[in-house]
Amino acid sequence: MPLNGSPLFCEWSQSLSFQGKADFRSDTVTRPTAKMYEAMAQAPLGDDVFGDDPSVIALEEYAADLFGKEAALYVPSGTMANQIACRTHCRRDAEVLLEATSHVFLYEQGGLAQLSGLQPRCVVGDRGVMAIADLETLVRGDDPHFPVTELLILENTHNSAGGAVLPFDTMLTAQEFTKKHNMRLHIDGARITNAEAATGIPLADYASCADSISCCLSKGLSAPVGTVLAGDREFISQARRTRKLFGGGMRQAGVIAAAGLVALRDMRARLKDDHIRAARLAEGLNGRDGFSVVAPDTNLVYVSCPGKAHAFVEACAQNDVMTLALNDDTLRFVTHKDIDDRDVERVLAVSLT
C-alpha cells in the first residue's frame, strides 16, 4: 500500500525541515525520500549474519555490478568500511601510506593502530593529491627494522581538501605504483558518487584503479545509514569475517539496505544540483566580510575567514541557518538534497557588518 496519507508518510513529510532551519552542516543530515520509506516498509527480510537477508543481498549485488567488482559488503558506516579494508588487506605489523589530511588519518580515532596494529605514514598532498612519484622513496620492504609497506589509501572526493576530486590520471598512476611494489590500493570513496557527478567518469572506472572501494549511502545519496565496500570475492569473504569481528553484523539489516538500494539507483543523478548550489554559494561568499573561497569541485564549500568563523556561525543561526566552524578561521558549508536555492540565498543574506 502506498505511504501517501499514512501516519508514517505524514511524519516523514513533517520532518523534512529541521525546525524550519537550513542545515548546511553536512550531507549526512539528509532525510530519506518517500521512495526510501516505501522500500523500507516493504523490504523482504532475513538474517544478514547468516547471509540470507534478500534486501541486503540485492544491495550488495547491485553495488558490485555498479562498481565493476566481483562482490560487495554492506556495513554500518564509512569508517567501518575503511577500517575493515585496511585490516583485510594488511598483515598486523604493516605500514599504510595515506594523505596527511585524509579521513582515515584524521577522523577515525587512530583506528589503523587501535584495531589492526597498522602504522600510518602520512604524506602531505596538494588539495588532497599526493605526488605518487614521491612515494617511491617511502616504500619499505622486508627489513626487520621496519614495518613493511603494504597499502596505499586514496580519498575521492577529499573531504578536508574541500570536496576536491582526485584526477583520474593520479589514480591510474597510483594503481601502477602499488602493482610495482606488490601493495594494495584502497579508495575511501565516501563521496565517490560526487566525483562521478562532477567528471562523468563511471564508478566502475574509478573502482578499476583499486583493490577495494567504499561508498557511503547516507551522505548526499540520502539513505539513513550504511556504506558499501566492494572488491574481489576473496577480499569480500575475508572482509565479512572482519565485519563480524568489529561488531558490524546487523541481522535484519534489509530494513535499511532497501533504502541504500534506492539511494544508489535513484539519487546519483541529482548530485549535480548540489554542485551548482555550492558554486553559487562560494561565488557569493568570496570576497565579502574578508572571506576567501576556492571554487568547489563538488558540494563542499570551505571558507577562509580569519578570526570570524564562530561569529558568522552565530549570525547564520539568527537567520535560521546551521553551519560549522572548523576553527575560528574556517567555515564549512555542505549542499545536499534538503538544501534549495532559497537556502543558499539565506546564507548570502547574512552579514557581519
Secondary structure, DSSP 8 states (H G I E B T S, - for coil): ---TTSHHHHHHHHTSSBTTBEE-S-GGG----HHHHHHHHH-----GGGT--HHHHHHHHHHHHHTT-SEEEEES-HHHHHHHHHHHHS-TT-EEEEETT-HHHHSSTTHHHHHH--EEEEE--BTTB--GGGGGGG---S-TTS--EEEEEEESSBTTTTSB---HHHHHHHHHHHHHTT-EEEEE-TTHHHHHHHH---HHHHHHTSSEEEEESSSTT--SS-EEEEE-HHHHHHHHHHHHHTT---SSTHHHHHHHHHHHHHSSTTHHHHHHHHHHHHHHHTTSTT-EE---SSSEEEEE-TTTHHHHHHHHHHTTEE-EEEETTEEEEE--TT--HHHHHHHHT----
